[in-house]
Amino acid sequence: MCNYVKEAKDLGVPYIYDPSQQTLRLSKEDLLEGIDGAFMLTTNDYELHLIQEKTGLSQQDIQKLSQGILITHGHQGSLNLHRSRTL
């Protein structure tokens, strides 16, 4: 997963970062590297909380690193946050 992030950045290819079940095993540095510059971070509400705990960043801070965040909330739907607007 970390290699794909590096490859996309090296090639200038927009990417969607979805650490999913790997969130627990990824380091703070790995998570920050994946989020920083991503076209979008996709996560569920639980994993977003883990990311916040591991990185020490707020949701707003995370939003500043990527262009957007897609947060799923199970049967309650999802929230799509973009730098310029909430969808």
Phi and psi in radians as a Rosetta constraint file:
Dihedral C 1 N 2 CA 2 C 2 CIRCULARHARMONIC -1.133 0.35
Dihedral N 2 CA 2 C 2 N 3 CIRCULARHARMONIC -0.638 0.35
Dihedral C 2 N 3 CA 3 C 3 CIRCULARHARMONIC -1.141 0.35
Dihedral N 3 CA 3 C 3 N 4 CIRCULARHARMONIC -0.646 0.35
Dihedral C 3 N 4 CA 4 C 4 CIRCULARHARMONIC -1.131 0.35
Dihedral N 4 CA 4 C 4 N 5 CIRCULARHARMONIC -0.695 0.35
Dihedral C 4 N 5 CA 5 C 5 CIRCULARHARMONIC -1.077 0.35
Dihedral N 5 CA 5 C 5 N 6 CIRCULARHARMONIC -0.847 0.35
Dihedral C 5 N 6 CA 6 C 6 CIRCULARHARMONIC -1.066 0.35
Dihedral N 6 CA 6 C 6 N 7 CIRCULARHARMONIC -0.757 0.35
Dihedral C 6 N 7 CA 7 C 7 CIRCULARHARMONIC -1.097 0.35
Dihedral N 7 CA 7 C 7 N 8 CIRCULARHARMONIC -0.787 0.35
Dihedral C 7 N 8 CA 8 C 8 CIRCULARHARMONIC -1.083 0.35
Dihedral N 8 CA 8 C 8 N 9 CIRCULARHARMONIC -0.752 0.35
Dihedral C 8 N 9 CA 9 C 9 CIRCULARHARMONIC -1.136 0.35
Dihedral N 9 CA 9 C 9 N 10 CIRCULARHARMONIC -0.771 0.35
Dihedral C 9 N 10 CA 10 C 10 CIRCULARHARMONIC -1.057 0.35
Dihedral N 10 CA 10 C 10 N 11 CIRCULARHARMONIC -0.640 0.35
Dihedral C 10 N 11 CA 11 C 11 CIRCULARHARMONIC -1.548 0.35
Dihedral N 11 CA 11 C 11 N 12 CIRCULARHARMONIC -0.139 0.35
Dihedral C 11 N 12 CA 12 C 12 CIRCULARHARMONIC 1.251 0.35
Dihedral N 12 CA 12 C 12 N 13 CIRCULARHARMONIC 0.493 0.35
Dihedral C 12 N 13 CA 13 C 13 CIRCULARHARMONIC -1.640 0.35
Dihedral N 13 CA 13 C 13 N 14 CIRCULARHARMONIC 2.204 0.35
Dihedral C 13 N 14 CA 14 C 14 CIRCULARHARMONIC -1.074 0.35
Dihedral N 14 CA 14 C 14 N 15 CIRCULARHARMONIC 2.491 0.35
Dihedral C 14 N 15 CA 15 C 15 CIRCULARHARMONIC -2.456 0.35
Dihedral N 15 CA 15 C 15 N 16 CIRCULARHARMONIC 2.696 0.35
Dihedral C 15 N 16 CA 16 C 16 CIRCULARHARMONIC -1.808 0.35
Dihedral N 16 CA 16 C 16 N 17 CIRCULARHARMONIC 2.211 0.35
Dihedral C 16 N 17 CA 17 C 17 CIRCULARHARMONIC -1.756 0.35
Dihedral N 17 CA 17 C 17 N 18 CIRCULARHARMONIC 2.105 0.35
Dihedral C 17 N 18 CA 18 C 18 CIRCULARHARMONIC -2.330 0.35
Dihedral N 18 CA 18 C 18 N 19 CIRCULARHARMONIC 1.540 0.35
Dihedral C 18 N 19 CA 19 C 19 CIRCULARHARMONIC -1.249 0.35
Dihedral N 19 CA 19 C 19 N 20 CIRCULARHARMONIC -0.317 0.35
Dihedral C 19 N 20 CA 20 C 20 CIRCULARHARMONIC 0.745 0.35
Dihedral N 20 CA 20 C 20 N 21 CIRCULARHARMONIC -2.238 0.35
Dihedral C 20 N 21 CA 21 C 21 CIRCULARHARMONIC -1.218 0.35
Dihedral N 21 CA 21 C 21 N 22 CIRCULARHARMONIC -0.174 0.35
Dihedral C 21 N 22 CA 22 C 22 CIRCULARHARMONIC -1.421 0.35
Dihedral N 22 CA 22 C 22 N 23 CIRCULARHARMONIC -0.160 0.35
Dihedral C 22 N 23 CA 23 C 23 CIRCULARHARMONIC -0.918 0.35
Dihedral N 23 CA 23 C 23 N 24 CIRCULARHARMONIC -0.723 0.35
Dihedral C 23 N 24 CA 24 C 24 CIRCULARHARMONIC -1.112 0.35
Dihedral N 24 CA 24 C 24 N 25 CIRCULARHARMONIC -0.636 0.35
Dihedral C 24 N 25 CA 25 C 25 CIRCULARHARMONIC -1.593 0.35
Dihedral N 25 CA 25 C 25 N 26 CIRCULARHARMONIC -0.276 0.35
Dihedral C 25 N 26 CA 26 C 26 CIRCULARHARMONIC -1.342 0.35
Dihedral N 26 CA 26 C 26 N 27 CIRCULARHARMONIC 2.527 0.35
Dihedral C 26 N 27 CA 27 C 27 CIRCULARHARMONIC -1.381 0.35
Dihedral N 27 CA 27 C 27 N 28 CIRCULARHARMONIC 2.907 0.35
Dihedral C 27 N 28 CA 28 C 28 CIRCULARHARMONIC -0.947 0.35
Dihedral N 28 CA 28 C 28 N 29 CIRCULARHARMONIC -0.791 0.35
Dihedral C 28 N 29 CA 29 C 29 CIRCULARHARMONIC -1.108 0.35
Dihedral N 29 CA 29 C 29 N 30 CIRCULARHARMONIC -0.742 0.35
Dihedral C 29 N 30 CA 30 C 30 CIRCULARHARMONIC -1.084 0.35
Dihedral N 30 CA 30 C 30 N 31 CIRCULARHARMONIC -0.782 0.35
Dihedral C 30 N 31 CA 31 C 31 CIRCULARHARMONIC -1.098 0.35
Dihedral N 31 CA 31 C 31 N 32 CIRCULARHARMONIC -0.797 0.35
Dihedral C 31 N 32 CA 32 C 32 CIRCULARHARMONIC -1.095 0.35
Dihedral N 32 CA 32 C 32 N 33 CIRCULARHARMONIC -0.707 0.35
Dihedral C 32 N 33 CA 33 C 33 CIRCULARHARMONIC -1.094 0.35
Dihedral N 33 CA 33 C 33 N 34 CIRCULARHARMONIC -0.707 0.35
Dihedral C 33 N 34 CA 34 C 34 CIRCULARHARMONIC -1.238 0.35
Dihedral N 34 CA 34 C 34 N 35 CIRCULARHARMONIC -0.682 0.35
Dihedral C 34 N 35 CA 35 C 35 CIRCULARHARMONIC -1.299 0.35
Dihedral N 35 CA 35 C 35 N 36 CIRCULARHARMONIC -0.738 0.35
Dihedral C 35 N 36 CA 36 C 36 CIRCULARHARMONIC -1.127 0.35
Dihedral N 36 CA 36 C 36 N 37 CIRCULARHARMONIC 1.966 0.35
Dihedral C 36 N 37 CA 37 C 37 CIRCULARHARMONIC 1.628 0.35
Dihedral N 37 CA 37 C 37 N 38 CIRCULARHARMONIC -0.053 0.35
Dihedral C 37 N 38 CA 38 C 38 CIRCULARHARMONIC -1.171 0.35
Dihedral N 38 CA 38 C 38 N 39 CIRCULARHARMONIC 2.534 0.35
Dihedral C 38 N 39 CA 39 C 39 CIRCULARHARMONIC -1.097 0.35
Dihedral N 39 CA 39 C 39 N 40 CIRCULARHARMONIC -0.695 0.35
Dihedral C 39 N 40 CA 40 C 40 CIRCULARHARMONIC -2.750 0.35
Dihedral N 40 CA 40 C 40 N 41 CIRCULARHARMONIC 2.485 0.35
Dihedral C 40 N 41 CA 41 C 41 CIRCULARHARMONIC -1.731 0.35
Dihedral N 41 CA 41 C 41 N 42 CIRCULARHARMONIC 2.207 0.35
Dihedral C 41 N 42 CA 42 C 42 CIRCULARHARMONIC -1.961 0.35
Dihedral N 42 CA 42 C 42 N 43 CIRCULARHARMONIC 2.333 0.35
Dihedral C 42 N 43 CA 43 C 43 CIRCULARHARMONIC -2.814 0.35
Dihedral N 43 CA 43 C 43 N 44 CIRCULARHARMONIC 2.927 0.35
Dihedral C 43 N 44 CA 44 C 44 CIRCULARHARMONIC -1.773 0.35
Dihedral N 44 CA 44 C 44 N 45 CIRCULARHARMONIC 3.012 0.35
Dihedral C 44 N 45 CA 45 C 45 CIRCULARHARMONIC -1.076 0.35
Dihedral N 45 CA 45 C 45 N 46 CIRCULARHARMONIC -0.669 0.35
Dihedral C 45 N 46 CA 46 C 46 CIRCULARHARMONIC -1.140 0.35
Dihedral N 46 CA 46 C 46 N 47 CIRCULARHARMONIC -0.832 0.35
Dihedral C 46 N 47 CA 47 C 47 CIRCULARHARMONIC -1.145 0.35
Dihedral N 47 CA 47 C 47 N 48 CIRCULARHARMONIC -0.611 0.35
Dihedral C 47 N 48 CA 48 C 48 CIRCULARHARMONIC -1.071 0.35
Dihedral N 48 CA 48 C 48 N 49 CIRCULARHARMONIC -0.721 0.35
Dihedral C 48 N 49 CA 49 C 49 CIRCULARHARMONIC -1.067 0.35
Dihedral N 49 CA 49 C 49 N 50 CIRCULARHARMONIC -0.738 0.35
Dihedral C 49 N 50 CA 50 C 50 CIRCULARHARMONIC -1.088 0.35
Dihedral N 50 CA 50 C 50 N 51 CIRCULARHARMONIC -0.739 0.35
Dihedral C 50 N 51 CA 51 C 51 CIRCULARHARMONIC -1.069 0.35
Dihedral N 51 CA 51 C 51 N 52 CIRCULARHARMONIC -0.758 0.35
Dihedral C 51 N 52 CA 52 C 52 CIRCULARHARMONIC -1.098 0.35
Dihedral N 52 CA 52 C 52 N 53 CIRCULARHARMONIC -0.754 0.35
Dihedral C 52 N 53 CA 53 C 53 CIRCULARHARMONIC -1.091 0.35
Dihedral N 53 CA 53 C 53 N 54 CIRCULARHARMONIC -0.803 0.35
Dihedral C 53 N 54 CA 54 C 54 CIRCULARHARMONIC -1.225 0.35
Dihedral N 54 CA 54 C 54 N 55 CIRCULARHARMONIC -0.626 0.35
Dihedral C 54 N 55 CA 55 C 55 CIRCULARHARMONIC -1.636 0.35
Dihedral N 55 CA 55 C 55 N 56 CIRCULARHARMONIC -0.359 0.35
Dihedral C 55 N 56 CA 56 C 56 CIRCULARHARMONIC 1.344 0.35
Dihedral N 56 CA 56 C 56 N 57 CIRCULARHARMONIC 0.207 0.35
Dihedral C 56 N 57 CA 57 C 57 CIRCULARHARMONIC -1.721 0.35
Dihedral N 57 CA 57 C 57 N 58 CIRCULARHARMONIC 2.605 0.35
Dihedral C 57 N 58 CA 58 C 58 CIRCULARHARMONIC -1.429 0.35
Dihedral N 58 CA 58 C 58 N 59 CIRCULARHARMONIC 2.948 0.35
Dihedral C 58 N 59 CA 59 C 59 CIRCULARHARMONIC -1.046 0.35
Dihedral N 59 CA 59 C 59 N 60 CIRCULARHARMONIC -0.678 0.35
Dihedral C 59 N 60 CA 60 C 60 CIRCULARHARMONIC -1.139 0.35
Dihedral N 60 CA 60 C 60 N 61 CIRCULARHARMONIC -0.693 0.35
Dihedral C 60 N 61 CA 61 C 61 CIRCULARHARMONIC -1.111 0.35
Dihedral N 61 CA 61 C 61 N 62 CIRCULARHARMONIC -0.721 0.35
Dihedral C 61 N 62 CA 62 C 62 CIRCULARHARMONIC -1.112 0.35
Dihedral N 62 CA 62 C 62 N 63 CIRCULARHARMONIC -0.717 0.35
Dihedral C 62 N 63 CA 63 C 63 CIRCULARHARMONIC -1.043 0.35
Dihedral N 63 CA 63 C 63 N 64 CIRCULARHARMONIC -0.582 0.35
Dihedral C 63 N 64 CA 64 C 64 CIRCULARHARMONIC -1.233 0.35
Dihedral N 64 CA 64 C 64 N 65 CIRCULARHARMONIC -0.419 0.35
Dihedral C 64 N 65 CA 65 C 65 CIRCULARHARMONIC -1.443 0.35
Dihedral N 65 CA 65 C 65 N 66 CIRCULARHARMONIC -0.520 0.35
Dihedral C 65 N 66 CA 66 C 66 CIRCULARHARMONIC -2.065 0.35
Dihedral N 66 CA 66 C 66 N 67 CIRCULARHARMONIC 2.939 0.35
Dihedral C 66 N 67 CA 67 C 67 CIRCULARHARMONIC -1.355 0.35
Dihedral N 67 CA 67 C 67 N 68 CIRCULARHARMONIC -0.363 0.35
Dihedral C 67 N 68 CA 68 C 68 CIRCULARHARMONIC -2.948 0.35
Dihedral N 68 CA 68 C 68 N 69 CIRCULARHARMONIC 2.906 0.35
Dihedral C 68 N 69 CA 69 C 69 CIRCULARHARMONIC -2.333 0.35
Dihedral N 69 CA 69 C 69 N 70 CIRCULARHARMONIC 2.303 0.35
Dihedral C 69 N 70 CA 70 C 70 CIRCULARHARMONIC -1.884 0.35
Dihedral N 70 CA 70 C 70 N 71 CIRCULARHARMONIC 2.037 0.35
Dihedral C 70 N 71 CA 71 C 71 CIRCULARHARMONIC -1.995 0.35
Dihedral N 71 CA 71 C 71 N 72 CIRCULARHARMONIC 2.061 0.35
Dihedral C 71 N 72 CA 72 C 72 CIRCULARHARMONIC -1.585 0.35
Dihedral N 72 CA 72 C 72 N 73 CIRCULARHARMONIC 2.564 0.35
Dihedral C 72 N 73 CA 73 C 73 CIRCULARHARMONIC -2.236 0.35
Dihedral N 73 CA 73 C 73 N 74 CIRCULARHARMONIC 0.732 0.35
Dihedral C 73 N 74 CA 74 C 74 CIRCULARHARMONIC 1.010 0.35
Dihedral N 74 CA 74 C 74 N 75 CIRCULARHARMONIC -2.357 0.35
Dihedral C 74 N 75 CA 75 C 75 CIRCULARHARMONIC -1.191 0.35
Dihedral N 75 CA 75 C 75 N 76 CIRCULARHARMONIC -0.167 0.35
Dihedral C 75 N 76 CA 76 C 76 CIRCULARHARMONIC -1.496 0.35
Dihedral N 76 CA 76 C 76 N 77 CIRCULARHARMONIC -0.006 0.35
Dihedral C 76 N 77 CA 77 C 77 CIRCULARHARMONIC 1.718 0.35
Dihedral N 77 CA 77 C 77 N 78 CIRCULARHARMONIC -2.650 0.35
Dihedral C 77 N 78 CA 78 C 78 CIRCULARHARMONIC -2.523 0.35
Dihedral N 78 CA 78 C 78 N 79 CIRCULARHARMONIC 2.899 0.35
Dihedral C 78 N 79 CA 79 C 79 CIRCULARHARMONIC -2.231 0.35
Dihedral N 79 CA 79 C 79 N 80 CIRCULARHARMONIC 2.209 0.35
Dihedral C 79 N 80 CA 80 C 80 CIRCULARHARMONIC -1.948 0.35
Dihedral N 80 CA 80 C 80 N 81 CIRCULARHARMONIC 1.881 0.35
Dihedral C 80 N 81 CA 81 C 81 CIRCULARHARMONIC -1.807 0.35
Dihedral N 81 CA 81 C 81 N 82 CIRCULARHARMONIC 2.250 0.35
Dihedral C 81 N 82 CA 82 C 82 CIRCULARHARMONIC -2.125 0.35
Dihedral N 82 CA 82 C 82 N 83 CIRCULARHARMONIC 2.662 0.35
Dihedral C 82 N 83 CA 83 C 83 CIRCULARHARMONIC -0.876 0.35
Dihedral N 83 CA 83 C 83 N 84 CIRCULARHARMONIC -0.657 0.35
Dihedral C 83 N 84 CA 84 C 84 CIRCULARHARMONIC -1.673 0.35
Dihedral N 84 CA 84 C 84 N 85 CIRCULARHARMONIC -0.258 0.35
Dihedral C 84 N 85 CA 85 C 85 CIRCULARHARMONIC -2.915 0.35
Dihedral N 85 CA 85 C 85 N 86 CIRCULARHARMONIC 2.858 0.35
Dihedral C 85 N 86 CA 86 C 86 CIRCULARHARMONIC -1.795 0.35
Dihedral N 86 CA 86 C 86 N 87 CIRCULARHARMONIC 2.254 0.35
